[in-house]
Amino acid sequence: MGVAEELEMTCEEVAASIAKEYGLNKKEQRLFTYLLDDNNSKNVGDICLALKTTPMTLIGKTKPSLDKKLDQIPDSDGPEVN
């Protein structure tokens, strides 16, 4: 197996590893997984349907909480991956 194959991770795997390290709850992890996938719509209504939540919960609780936790992730000083 080459390096490229070893580095490939699904959106779920990336979200799970970050969720564990930064203490994301299940709703935050599901939102993060959803947002990582470029194929998913970024429309609030579509996100709410996919995550089975209300716009009020998404905008008022889950998204702000996720943003706050993700802001804890330091910027990398390592080399860029092309």
Residue pairs with C-beta under 8 A, 6 or more apart in sequence:
7 81
9 17
11 33
11 36
11 37
12 33
14 33
14 36
15 24
15 29
15 32
15 33
15 36
16 29
18 24
18 32
18 70
18 73
19 28
19 29
19 32
22 69
22 70
22 72
22 73
23 69
24 32
24 66
24 69
25 65
27 51
27 53
27 57
27 62
28 62
28 65
28 66
28 69
30 51
31 47
31 51
31 58
31 62
31 63
31 66
32 66
32 70
34 40
34 47
34 50
34 51
35 42
40 46
40 47
40 50
41 47
44 55
44 58
44 59
45 55
47 58
48 54
48 55
48 58
51 58
51 62
53 62
